[in-house]
Amino acid sequence: MTNERTGFDVDIARWMAASLGVDPEKIEFQAIASANREQAIVNGDIDYYVGTYSITDKRKEQISFAGPYFVTGQGLLVGADSDIKSVDDLSADTTVCSATGSTPIQNIKTNYPDVPTKEYDTYSKCVEDLKNGQVDAVTTDEAILIGYAAQDPDKLKVVGEPFSEERYGIGLAKGDDALAEYFNTQLTDGGEIWQQIFDNNLGASGVKATQPEVDPIG
């Protein structure tokens, strides 16, 4: 058990566990590579998965979802004094950074072919370059960018509207409708808890968010 884990998703996971009566000291967090998430759920290695996990039809072929507990989309992180206000302000004179081979960087290359791009294996390296003036913007899911802006609001800001949609859910064993319904009830009835978790983790970014309605089960 590692109690040092922090963040919006971690607190959502803790909230769900607490609602089930699980002792906080008994919660075991596991770091699972993105490509292995469905398999970990199918194998029963974990009870449920929370962590920027987008609800998709392809994933629903193997697992079930509760939620969504957050709706985000691809966004832009820029310096606090940047003139960039949205993705429409990107040009041949602005360099955008994201994770190597990620969907966000591919979206930029496809939809904005004149915009120079830079890629690293982690977003934190992109953010470092942004602070040092080596790139003009960082792009990935806005929820991740909000986290960076919240850590350093004097230097960073998230701009514009998301230009895609990602709906984060709680991954469960396929067909476990009872647990999915239970989690959905917690999310629906726990608006104040959700808002507190958002404010505690991401509120400093200045970005406002509204808790989404959950999807019906079945």
Secondary structure, 3 states (H helix, E strand, C coil): CCCCCCCHHHHHHHHHHHHCCCCHHHCCCCCCCHHHHHHHHHCCCCCCECCCCECCHHHHCCEEEEEEEEEECEEEEEECCCCCCCHHHCCCCCCEEEECCCHHHHHHHHHCCCCCEEEECCHHHHHHHHHCCCCCEEEEEHHHHHHHHHHCCCCEEEECCCCCCEEEEEEEECCCHHHHHHHHHHHHHCHHHHHHHHHHHHHHHCCCCCCCCCCCCC
